[in-house]
Amino acid sequence: MSHVLDNPALASLTGPHAHFAERRGRVLRYPADVSPWLALPDDPGPDDWADLAALAGPGAEVPLAGYCGELPAGWDVTFHVDGVQLVDDGIAAAPDPEAVRLGAADVPEMLDLVERTRPGPFLPRTVELGTYLGIRRDGALIAMAGERLHPPGWTEISAVCTDPAFRGEGLATRLILAVAHGIRERGENPFLHTGAGNTNAIRLYESLGFRLRRTTAFLAARAPEPLTDERELATS
């Protein structure tokens, strides 16, 4: 039986994040300024790949995070990194007195911190996906973490980053536990993704009470061109 975390983007975009979904046939995606995640059905066929190509545009690079099947003819892999998915297995979640809620007004500082620390994709409207918490020193944002994918009953912790000048103080740990606390307060379970080669981060997450659920992949592929499908994009 399929688990909701086997295709978390699809579960998110047909569930709690349905209001973000841009749809073409059975293919869904977040708006381009919210998240690069998109969702193929569990059993994509030729029509689904045609819809994905039309949704992305001819020759566009398409993120296919979590997809482990074969690509059809005409699609070329442009990026591939093995990844892991970890889930709550007894996290000592707790609020943090120094953590503050971040919102739209904080986005310029959040984007600057992401640019300097490279935790993964964070875009101008990513903050809309869930709760983001930060820690400030002398008014400056020096660390943050927040919520991304939201399959029913689960919330992904993402964008965990700390200014290099403040690393080693345990700020990332504190923010992970604080974000996890908020998720637990809603009666949901925290989970997260990271690269399989990111062994230091994996050790940290496991020490906090996460466990490996499955291996996955982060990849991107270039859509074929030209496109011949003229069906319209629908937003749901």
Secondary structure, DSSP 8 states (H G I E B T S, - for coil): ---GGGSHHHHHHTTTTGGG-EEETTEEE--TTT-S-EE--SS--HHHHHHHHHHH-TT-EEE-TT--S---TT-EEEEEEEEEEEEESS------TT-EEE-GGGHHHHHHHHHHH--S---TTGGGGS-EEEEEETTEEEEEEEE----TTEEEEEEEEE-GGGTTSSHHHHHHHHHHHHHHHTT-EEEEEEETT-HHHHHHHHHHTEEEEEEEEEEEEE--SS-------EE-
